[in-house]
Amino acid sequence: MTRSLLDELPGVGPVRKRALLTHFGSPERLVGASREELEAVPGIPGKLAREIHRQLHKIG
């Protein structure tokens, strides 16, 4: 697998992608994270954390 869900998120480059995966340990835990958990990741601004959460949990 060379691409991931995180590659599609605006504002998430290699450094932030690594920070998210390091913090949560797996893509599955990242997808299941609450907005508050995303906001707690070092290096991820609150506004971006909210946008990531919105993108990961949008319906449709």
C-alpha positions in Angstrom: 0.0 0.0 0.0 1.6 3.2 -1.1 -1.3 5.7 -0.4 -3.4 6.2 2.7 -6.4 8.0 3.8 -4.2 10.7 5.3 -2.7 11.5 1.9 -6.1 12.9 0.9 -6.4 15.3 3.8 -5.5 18.9 3.1 -2.9 20.3 5.4 -1.5 16.9 6.3 2.0 16.4 4.8 4.6 13.8 5.7 5.6 15.4 9.0 2.0 15.7 10.3 1.1 12.3 9.0 4.0 10.8 10.9 3.0 12.7 14.0 -0.6 11.4 13.8 0.5 7.8 13.2 3.1 7.9 16.0 0.6 9.4 18.4 -2.1 6.8 17.7 0.0 3.8 16.8 -2.2 2.7 13.9 -4.5 4.0 11.2 -7.4 2.3 12.8 -6.9 4.1 16.1 -6.5 7.4 14.3 -9.8 6.9 12.4 -11.6 6.1 15.7 -10.1 9.1 17.5 -12.4 11.8 18.9 -11.9 15.4 18.0 -10.4 16.1 21.5 -7.9 13.3 21.0 -6.9 14.7 17.6 -6.5 18.2 19.1 -4.1 16.7 21.7 -1.6 15.5 19.1 1.6 17.6 19.3 2.2 19.6 16.0 -1.4 19.5 14.9 -3.2 22.8 15.3 -6.7 22.7 16.7 -8.3 24.0 13.5 -6.6 21.3 11.5 -7.5 18.6 14.1 -11.2 19.6 13.7 -10.9 19.5 9.9 -9.3 16.0 10.1 -12.0 14.8 12.4 -14.7 16.2 10.1 -13.1 14.6 7.0 -12.6 11.2 8.7 -16.2 11.1 10.0 -18.2 12.6 7.1 -21.1 10.6 5.9 -21.7 9.9 2.3 
